[in-house]
Amino acid sequence: MKIYKITLTAIILFMATIAATPQQLIKIRRSEFKIIDEGFKEAWSAVKEGNRLIPEGSGSYREARKNYLKAYRYNPNNPELNYMIGITYLFTDNKYESIKYLKKAFKENPEVAPDVRLMLGRAYHYTLDFDNALLEYSEYLKTLSPKEIVVKKPIVDNYILECRNGKELVSEPKRVVVLNPGPAINTEYDEYSPVITRDEKTMFFTSRRQHTEKSPRNPADNKYFEDIYKTEDKGAGWQQAVRFDPKVNKKKNKANNAAVAISSKNDDLYIYIGKSRAGDIFSSTLKEGKWTKPSPLSNRINTPSRETSLALSSNGKTMYFCSANPKTSFGGSDIYITTQDVNGKWQKPKNIGQMINTKLDEVAVSLSANDSILYFSSKGHKTMGGFDVFFSRLTETGLWTQPENIGYPVNTADDDVFYSVSPDNRYAYYATIRESGLGGKDIYKVIFLGEEKEMIQSNEDIPVLGVLPPFESIFFTMPAKLQLDTSITMKGRITDSENGKSVVAKLELIDPSQSRVIATAISDTGGYYTLKVPEAKQYGAEIVAKGYLLFLDAVDLQGQTYLKDYIKDFQLERVEVGAKVILKNIFFEFGKATLKPESYAELDNVVKLLQNNEGVRLEISGHTDNVGALKTNMKLSEDRAKAVVEYLIGRGIASGRLEYKGYAYTQPIAPNNTEEGRAQNRRVEFKVLSK
């Protein structure tokens, strides 16, 4: 019998339910798959390779999907193939795309798989389309036999409850911005468990990326083993992360190491090390500039069960940690507390209690800088799907308050874990899967926008998403918050420009003076959205939706007041083969093909389009005015198109999805006899080649 090394995410994110994953590898029958002789041999080989990879685990799903998509080009209507493609999207990184294939599979054959409606429900659930998810869950329950009802109905009933919770949470979004720090930290593989030093200059985190050509995979899921990585901020943002000290990343290439916490003095790094069936917490100490070999914590903390994350108080004398000790937990993983005695020895841990812990899992614990707020992820409290982040406050009597969901858009219908707030409470980091990700689980930064004209003490921990923590001084009185909400309500509908049908899309309002997102909304299944906007000024609007071109435009709220809602509808154009889009904010050095940094924001929008529509291929084209020789302009336009393609590839887009070409001044869009016309002709655009 094989004994696998257990990863931190395998322990924290393990879904021990029969309804959480597809029931079986659906058989694609050769006789039903074949339609014509031409191309069949190659397509069938791709099907067989995809089928071979699926049983290896989720780490092979993307590679399996590549093969299935090759076969799809030969026969796009095979229901079993569409089901398998949908599954590989659903259980990796693109939940929106899974809907397309699962719906097609169901349309071609409603009995393609016993759980096809459940999987559709999961896909809608993950993408926050709660109404359609509820419909699919309800229809799935009707297909179950009396024997299946006993096992599966409680699981699906919980999904239904999560959808209802989600509708409530999404209807009241919090004033935060959730940003992906980008490829300096995140990759196409899983990144999670960010651990940031108190001076906020160093981040340790865990990744399951491939760091060498010979990096082995964990046979439990066929993903690469966990490693600790390190990145630093020297004033210009996080630098490219590097694999941490091999002495700490202790392994002979076949073990799991994950960063979980660091002391307030930044000299003790706490590490999860996976072992057979469980895992323990170790520590490494910084001595004379070098990290020591990790040593296990006290046996009072580490048990034969699994111990995962921990959080230390600011003075280092109190520890909260997560353990699945069946002798003392209320169910699954619980949060425990232990303190040091006068000799620095950890005392016998105590379960923190049923106010925090439930019969399901509580994981990924962290503390605010002033020790007054406990953050953790749970499946047992009021979640909208999987693990949600919660927080609880320590009262003056030493008890923890009823946990509160930290809210949307921080929490999603997927797993949201490893939440940690900065000492000044301006932002937080955590791990989740979102449509803006680079692939798999990514680390995200949460920026708290706060309330307008609200007094905030910079050295106290005052969560935007909760009420004020207690203060020791009876002479300090916090000023009352303004009762009048003077923000402008902007609402409207997002529809398809061709047929007027509603579109589920993500709308971001951008303040150009600060170059940041100030409000985010996701339209519901009817296409309707609502935003709260702080000031009456001009903003940029960016809308992203699956199967549609990026929408970028200006929204002028000057003269608007909170007394009247501002109504603004948007129409999106579908991604169609042959469609062209001019990239208006691409800048090069004069007479060269060197991109200026001002171009990056526009190019990142193209990255989003390609990430959200994995089947799309683009031609990037360069165009000039008619000043100068044709040969010179042809080379310049091609070099500039190539520079754009190289940038997109550097942001993780596969080279096979991009072509570039220079057209010089052979395709003008304005007369070349005026400076204004020539300026319009000097452009970069993209054309959709296939989808």
Stockholm file with secondary structure:
# STOCKHOLM 1.0

chainA/1-691         MKIYKITLTAIILFMATIAATPQQLIKIRRSEFKIIDEGFKEAWSAVKEGNRLIPEGSGSYREARKNYLKAYRYNPNNPELNYMIGITYLFTDNKYESIKYLKKAFKENPEVAPDVRLMLGRAYHYTLDFDNALLEYSEYLKTLSPKEIVVKKPIVDNYILECRNGKELVSEPKRVVVLNPGPAINTEYDEYSPVITRDEKTMFFTSRRQHTEKSPRNPADNKYFEDIYKTEDKGAGWQQAVRFDPKVNKKKNKANNAAVAISSKNDDLYIYIGKSRAGDIFSSTLKEGKWTKPSPLSNRINTPSRETSLALSSNGKTMYFCSANPKTSFGGSDIYITTQDVNGKWQKPKNIGQMINTKLDEVAVSLSANDSILYFSSKGHKTMGGFDVFFSRLTETGLWTQPENIGYPVNTADDDVFYSVSPDNRYAYYATIRESGLGGKDIYKVIFLGEEKEMIQSNEDIPVLGVLPPFESIFFTMPAKLQLDTSITMKGRITDSENGKSVVAKLELIDPSQSRVIATAISDTGGYYTLKVPEAKQYGAEIVAKGYLLFLDAVDLQGQTYLKDYIKDFQLERVEVGAKVILKNIFFEFGKATLKPESYAELDNVVKLLQNNEGVRLEISGHTDNVGALKTNMKLSEDRAKAVVEYLIGRGIASGRLEYKGYAYTQPIAPNNTEEGRAQNRRVEFKVLSK
#=GR chainA/1-691 SS CCCCBCCHHHHHHCCCCTTSSCSSCCCCCHHHHCCCSTTHHHHHHHHHHHHHHGGGCGGGHHHHHHHHHHHHHHCTTCHHHHHHHHHHHHTTTCHHHHHHHHHHHHHHCTTSSTTHHHHHHHHHHHTTCHHHHHHHHHHHHHTCCHHHHHHHHHHHHHHHHHHHHHHHHHTSCCSEEEECCCTTTCCSSCEEEEEECTTSSEEEEEECCCCSTTCCEETTTTEECCEEEEEEBSSSSBCCCEECCTTTSCCSSSCCEEEEEECTTSCEEEEEEEEBTEEEEEEEEEETTEECCCEECCTTTCCSSCEEEEEECTTSCEEEEEECCTTTCSSSSEEEEEEBCTTSCBCCCEECCTTTCCSSCEEEEEECTTSCEEEEEESSSSCSSSCEEEEEEBCTTSCBCCCEECCTTTSCSSCCEEEEECTTSSEEEEEECCTTSSSSSEEEEEEECCCTTCCCCTTSCCCTTSCCCCCSCTTCCCCCCCSSCCCEEEEEEEEETTTCCBCCCEEEEEETTTTEEEEEEECCTTSEEEEEESSSSEEEEEEECTTBCCEEEEEECTTCCTTSCEECCEEECBCCTTCEEEETTCCBCTTSCCBCGGGHHHHHHHHHHHHHCTTCEEEEEEECCSSSCHHHHHHHHHHHHHHHHHHHHHTTCCGGGEEEEECTTSSCSSCTTSHHHHHHHSEEEEEEEEC
#=GC SS_cons         CCCCBCCHHHHHHCCCCTTSSCSSCCCCCHHHHCCCSTTHHHHHHHHHHHHHHGGGCGGGHHHHHHHHHHHHHHCTTCHHHHHHHHHHHHTTTCHHHHHHHHHHHHHHCTTSSTTHHHHHHHHHHHTTCHHHHHHHHHHHHHTCCHHHHHHHHHHHHHHHHHHHHHHHHHTSCCSEEEECCCTTTCCSSCEEEEEECTTSSEEEEEECCCCSTTCCEETTTTEECCEEEEEEBSSSSBCCCEECCTTTSCCSSSCCEEEEEECTTSCEEEEEEEEBTEEEEEEEEEETTEECCCEECCTTTCCSSCEEEEEECTTSCEEEEEECCTTTCSSSSEEEEEEBCTTSCBCCCEECCTTTCCSSCEEEEEECTTSCEEEEEESSSSCSSSCEEEEEEBCTTSCBCCCEECCTTTSCSSCCEEEEECTTSSEEEEEECCTTSSSSSEEEEEEECCCTTCCCCTTSCCCTTSCCCCCSCTTCCCCCCCSSCCCEEEEEEEEETTTCCBCCCEEEEEETTTTEEEEEEECCTTSEEEEEESSSSEEEEEEECTTBCCEEEEEECTTCCTTSCEECCEEECBCCTTCEEEETTCCBCTTSCCBCGGGHHHHHHHHHHHHHCTTCEEEEEEECCSSSCHHHHHHHHHHHHHHHHHHHHHTTCCGGGEEEEECTTSSCSSCTTSHHHHHHHSEEEEEEEEC
//
